[in-house]
């Protein structure tokens, strides 16, 4: 039943039917209304969400109390990869643009699979790394555009605030 939803997602595309069933056993349903926050930047990220329908927008705080739209993501896809891998805080806010239906996997349940030596969990971890690398490249492009706009406007105060935030909070 849920397998058909997982098959179209790159994160699960290299899994056999048996391995998909192993992941499906961890899934629980979730839904969000239009405008509802799925992740709030800086808050704990405890789940990976498999979006089965709907659209979300991703925002990053650029200046205090000012968010910048980074991306619009359409289902089917996943969000919350970092939270699945470790106990981290959300790097950005993710907001449902319209009603969203999803399936979620908790950090704890996935970590137990990894600890038990599950090859399925290791395959998913590899795909999460690939997904994060792709998204990081897109984020870099967005940041470059923001910096270019700030330099064009050349508000020294705004540029200094942005640069400081970039160096202090977005460090790798």
C-alpha positions in Angstrom: 0.0 0.0 0.0 2.6 2.6 1.0 5.3 1.0 -1.1 4.0 2.6 -4.2 4.5 6.0 -2.5 8.1 5.2 -1.6 9.0 3.8 -5.0 9.0 7.2 -6.8 11.3 8.8 -4.2 15.1 8.8 -4.8 15.7 8.3 -1.1 14.1 4.8 -1.4 14.6 4.0 -5.1 17.5 1.6 -4.5 15.6 -0.5 -2.0 14.2 -3.9 -2.7 10.6 -4.6 -2.0 11.6 -6.3 1.3 13.7 -3.3 2.3 10.9 -0.9 1.4 8.7 -3.0 3.7 11.3 -2.6 6.5 11.0 1.2 6.1 7.3 1.1 5.8 7.1 -0.6 9.2 8.6 2.6 10.7 6.2 5.0 9.0 3.3 6.8 10.6 0.8 9.2 9.0 1.0 13.0 9.4 -0.9 15.9 7.8 -0.5 19.7 7.8 -2.9 22.5 6.9 -2.0 25.4 4.6 0.3 27.8 6.5 1.2 25.2 9.2 4.8 24.9 10.1 6.4 21.5 9.7 9.8 22.6 11.0 10.7 25.8 12.7 14.2 27.0 12.2 16.2 26.4 15.4 13.7 23.9 16.9 14.4 20.2 17.3 14.0 18.2 14.1 12.7 14.8 15.3 11.3 13.3 12.1 11.9 12.8 8.4 8.7 13.5 6.5 7.9 11.7 3.3 5.6 14.2 1.6 3.0 12.3 -0.4 0.9 15.3 -1.5 1.1 19.0 -1.3 3.7 21.7 -1.5 6.0 23.3 1.1 8.1 26.4 1.2 11.5 26.6 2.9 12.6 29.8 4.6 15.8 30.9 6.3 16.2 33.8 8.7 18.5 36.3 7.1 18.2 39.2 9.4 16.6 39.2 12.9 12.9 38.6 12.3 13.2 38.6 8.5 12.9 35.3 6.6 14.1 34.7 3.1 12.3 32.2 0.8 14.9 29.6 -0.3 12.8 27.0 -2.1 9.4 25.6 -3.0 9.3 21.8 -2.8 6.5 19.7 -4.3 5.5 16.2 -3.2 6.5 13.5 -3.6 9.7 14.3 -1.7 11.3 14.2 1.7 12.1 16.9 4.3 13.9 16.6 7.6 16.9 14.5 6.5 19.1 16.1 9.1 16.8 15.2 11.9 16.8 11.6 10.9 20.5 11.4 11.1 21.3 13.2 14.4 19.7 15.2 17.1 19.9 18.6 15.4 17.9 21.7 15.2 16.1 22.6 12.0 18.4 24.6 9.7 15.4 26.3 8.1 11.7 26.6 8.5 9.4 24.4 6.4 5.8 25.6 5.9 2.9 23.9 4.2 1.9 26.1 1.3 -1.3 24.0 0.9 -2.6 21.0 2.7 0.1 18.4 3.0 -0.2 14.6 3.5 2.9 12.9 4.7 4.4 9.8 6.3 7.0 10.3 9.0 9.9 8.3 10.4 11.2 9.2 13.9 14.9 9.8 14.6 14.8 7.2 17.4 13.3 4.5 15.3 15.7 5.0 12.5 18.7 5.2 14.8 17.7 1.8 16.2 17.7 0.3 12.7 21.2 1.8 12.1 22.5 0.4 15.5 21.1 -3.0 14.7 23.2 -3.1 11.5 20.3 -2.9 9.1 21.6 -2.7 5.5 18.3 -0.9 4.6 19.1 1.9 7.1 22.6 2.2 5.7 21.3 2.5 2.1 18.8 5.2 3.2 21.7 7.0 5.0 23.7 7.0 1.9 20.8 8.5 -0.1 20.3 11.1 2.6 23.9 12.2 2.1 23.3 12.6 -1.6 20.1 14.5 -1.1 21.7 16.9 1.4 24.6 17.6 -1.0 22.1 18.5 -3.7 20.1 20.8 -1.4 23.3 22.4 -0.1 24.3 23.3 -3.6 20.9 25.0 -4.2 21.2 26.8 -0.8 24.6 28.1 -1.9 23.1 29.5 -5.0 20.4 31.2 -3.0 22.9 32.7 -0.6 25.0 34.0 -3.5 22.0 35.8 -4.9 21.1 37.3 -1.6 24.7 38.6 -1.1 24.7 40.0 -4.7 21.4 41.9 -3.9 22.9 43.3 -0.7 26.0 44.4 -2.4 24.0 46.1 -5.1 21.9 47.9 -2.4 25.2 48.4 -0.5 23.6 49.0 2.8 26.7 48.5 5.0 24.7 47.8 8.1 22.5 45.1 6.4 25.5 43.6 4.7 27.5 43.4 8.0 24.5 41.9 9.8 24.1 39.3 7.1 27.8 38.5 6.9 28.0 38.1 10.7 24.9 35.8 10.8 26.3 33.8 7.9 29.7 33.3 9.6 28.4 32.7 13.2 25.2 30.7 12.7 25.6 29.0 9.3 29.1 27.7 9.9 30.0 24.2 8.8 
